[in-house]
Amino acid sequence: MGKPLFIGIAVHRPRYMPTLPGVLEANDRICAWAARRNYDVVQIDDRNASVTVNRIREHLTPNLGDEPDPSLLLDRDRIVVYFCGHGIAAWPDQYWILSPGPNQSRDRISANGFRDVLASYEPLQIAFISDACRSPGALSGTGDPVLDRLEGSSRNPQKDIFYSCREGTSSFAMPATASEPGYLIFSSVLMKALSAPDGANIDLPLAQLNRQAVTSQSLSDYLERNVPAAALGVDRQQAPQCDPGFRPFNHIYEEFTGSDALDDDPDGDAPTFSDGSGDISLFEFDLDEASDFGEIAFDQDGEQSEHPLFGDMVAYFRRQYRSNEEDRIARGQAERFELSRSEWRAPLVSLVGQQLSEASPNNPSIAIVGSSRPNILLQDRRQARLRNQLNTEVSGSRVDFFTVENMMHGSSETACLRYGDRSLSLIPFFADMHVVTSVRNFDDKQGLEFLSWIPVNGDFGDDGLLHSAEALKGLSQGYLRSADAKKIAGQIRYAKHLDPMMGIVAAYLYNTVGDIDNIRRMAYYYTTHDQPIPFDIAMLGGLELIRADRGFSAEVPAVPKALEQDRGEPNFTQVATHRAFGNVAGLAPVLRMGWPYLRESRHPFHKSCWRFIDHLAPSPVTTFTGRSAVKYITAAFRGD
């Protein structure tokens, strides 16, 4: 493989937003560090010219003839992307704001989309380091993935993801004073970790081999421990969110040698480091764990190995870390699930679902709560059965429903739902499942607040940890994290069916850390239950979408067994899965957060939707608004 590539992007003065101090300097410092570490460096900032999506694209894939040239990105063992500037949360994504400002959706970068498109160029590893806010904002449109996806990609790179702050919070830039220049809190701590050893930034297993290295895991630990302290020192609150994914032994960011290394202590029995609360010795193991270390290892020739205990020590540290991490996740998870719960969502779905089962016991139906005279169009120009009303009102709102007849078991259809004359949503119908949805206003634009699929036969099963409508709330409002994906995935089984929305939510959570393998395992799981794969899962899993008469089918690649088994994770997300084929439910993403992945789609319908991408409403469920957008997309849906 070629040299690693470092891409540094800094925007300190976008239109209509405050100028940020320290941004250009932070990018200068980390790009200089990368050059010293023998990276090829692409540095882009707004010092002398505006930063736009087109400018970044031209730097990374300059035009060669009529086609972009991908050679800069190919044959890389590692690609690191660093961004500093303004950001906005678009849960579970983050949008980076470029020079044209926050309201230009074609010049906002989708961090997740950019990362996943970069993966198609098949580096072995990708790191994303973002020093930008993740506070919420009401947005129309979407973000841009910057690059064209490289066709034929199959590799799933290891991924490191370091956010400067947690979901829904701010990242701080400190202004210059008489004695000090302006600086970014997170980036200043990051550069300290990469500049000199201080014990707390050193990887402990490698230290046993007298190597003073900053690794994926030790950098994550250092940032999560030191950024909050640095912020409190200037009366701010800021805590990073780090998801390290690089695996030994290609997980080193910096290694110190010679005079940079920690001084040896000739009187000490073992190297000892401080974590701010007390000393930690490398050999401070619990006696109960001593039996976990094997006997001295020998190689195939009978000679004693050079480091006989190293593998056992690495395993010990991994178990210790995983135990602490699971405890931390469990403590925060209960709170995140509680925030995701709703007093009205699950009861509303249950009430409407029971009435749908009585009104349409044999055919799938969709119930729309709170809309004025909605109508539905199916792909083959058939109108759904005439609109009816349920004998109930929810908070004074009428409940309309439509029935779709003659659907084959294991099939799906896409419906174009129009309501209020100016809003349009695309709803997948599954055979044997009703749909319940609710309409509300989002910044004076009507959109769908949630979708929930329930069995036609009325067997709603047990809601478990969260109802699917609550899981969508937790995802779209930023409560749930990637660490919650396995719990959500464990709730996919719903009576005799697989819940489409639970699978979709789990897929987006896995996607926040680039876990394509588990997304593909879920896709395989749907095929084994003779259910179509929800479009969002197929899209996030990087499956090739094969055009069919009224939608898509897809091939699910084989996935190897997970390297590390987790007793708390559903079995189907850890086992090896075979190659499989299945139909795809839906023509486009159910959730608005999936649209950055379709910017380069060649499908005519996706192109029609992207023409009106600025009309994508801020509702969690895909909704296009405006009479011109509704008229044009409806015509494209019909095939006119």
Steps between C-alpha positions, in 0.01 A plus 500: 500500500606862450567769756215598734297805399400788729221740398471814712201732445453827691221756460518786749275757331186358333225736390241599760692335786752630758870498415681229696842576651774238490356296213765576238780457752363165618488371144853628435635317805337164436589506129863574594489206744364274225777606261761412764335159537553439127139550391417650166313815604212685334433824688192706416393816683324832445805716564511623139205332327157364586471135595224329304407141421621549143838631616552202731390259228740656250790465744425134574380380159610756239342472160692294247322551174131474578539274803631556855842346558499285817875426506572725802265290714593154374755260645499655849543302819346787698302816424451754781250786460513792744242779498480808721234766474126528550280191510134412544351176623285310253463193717662255475713696254690827529503767230819704456430860398711634214552857380154551336340462843254272679202538269664366184435126509724433199791657690450320828706186546332190638776361722356146491440516127852632429652228717304218337568619145872523585477136609414406140856598401608205716755631748575253778409760764305826518515750787259793533589773750240774531546815709158657446171546684233232504221722626159465332370724226184506288616419149343446162688295246787272586881476500741407222737199503749703289630217280360256248481145630753272334314213339587141583623563854469213747746569783377616841784712643577529870373836625598745774244774571582785737240773559601802706166500685200281566167508317301815564792695649754762395869500422681812618752737344670730750573859388846649512610691809780749557735214582370203299367441149156355436469123501257207475465303823473156341772554240741638759461183709530287187830663405631465854434125481687474170794724596667344803461204735353576840401149608127548462517498119716186474362161399557267796553164322756658265672668793576153635713457189671834574313670219360845583212520254168685469250256355137510394386385844743702712416817303130438556553452873722809519248724323204379704695558821673831422263702278238543779774611741641749248150641439426538871825690535349779288146470642359292217340157484613279215537122482613318184347187354761253380445168325840339435497219247859448387633162606849402610756522369429759235339735750785743577465874439827614657803329648760675712864398506828618649481820702122519453441174685416477867802474728554157646486468877793279603359455848149411389379147446279594208406806294231701678273759346257750648140535385424797724348292778787275597788300362444204272767235476525287192520192720223594742283200408235339716622170642181338376605591147845344532372161389390657173863534391627190324823313536813623326446470127733320260524531127473215253872423533475457874673830578354734762311788335648847535196638686317195635247690708425784264195341339359412842565853626324651201206267563496604866499871421231445236279317752562767761416779258191325364373438853541866595350613169196271542442637850521857370267429208250326728490799736435747217277266303223490758483879492503514119219246476297690758539823299387315187176379654174676429173522688290498185679332207465133596141541633400682179644224280331234712160675492507569126649159425222316679237691303686438173502126574124512541435722199745318267567153640643348181683777312770749596382854564651836587349729762585871494438696820449875483494576126237672292366276222816302410516288186720213389634393161660161434777436250296326234262800486245316713330712758481340839155413624299815570584695810313398813493631853549303819240536771739687725673830538845554647534830685218637289663390173328284244652167399477412130600164361555330164513130419722328244361175362646198323850517646692171488665362814858620529447789259498878539372804316585868521222753544517872432316669786392859437339719763425865554551561123862594562660193662601162362647192669601159363371209710599134452212254549586151622265208446333400830592831670304818568664844514417767758633852453442845644517839328616818672638841410877547483580870466170560317559198276296186543696178534478151646610478862529123501416176320424175676425164339284247685372150403164484324386217727511725808776301673706800610730298724703660779641850451814400691744776587353756258212518257611559141341848504703577812818363344449741209457784749825403674685488168363821349537705818852382572440299816617162370865426422688241299550302822121449511484338155529144628212551746282646226600221261393252767146642476462438124303180551136612539257213548552289184641789301813711491419862585616719208539817711703330773734370232525843336580673831761237589658541155541875540649449848747243366575742216614773742815293557512354149405147608400370156539135600217512752278691257557225244429232760163666566428505126576127490268447799209655307561266205491195729154610620372546145456874551621774266805692620408858597655743251697687768669178616593399145635850432703531822635149452644601164298234319480523124143597415377303199205654319182296496154570357378717786806548715825323576651171599842463661781254557617480861874414515625231735623636836763326716449416865556796733856509630387556857188335638275698733258311719267799515465531123238313294647184356406587142724811519810293583484187287638450151230543236488366146436691181130552450254666264186688590250757386528855631203680657468860388632721222689745721610550862218487754692747719621839380847436643568247223481739205871601488572144385293544182664815361672303224223245438432448131143384557260742326271524801786586737620766255150649498496515879849652517388778270283613793732400784473849653128423543578208732316589821659478848265217601670168594312309229579597141260779400526735203308826522386769257254473216763485226696227678186294572378530142835410342584208733147361465539499122838325532345245734227424243762473227355790300 
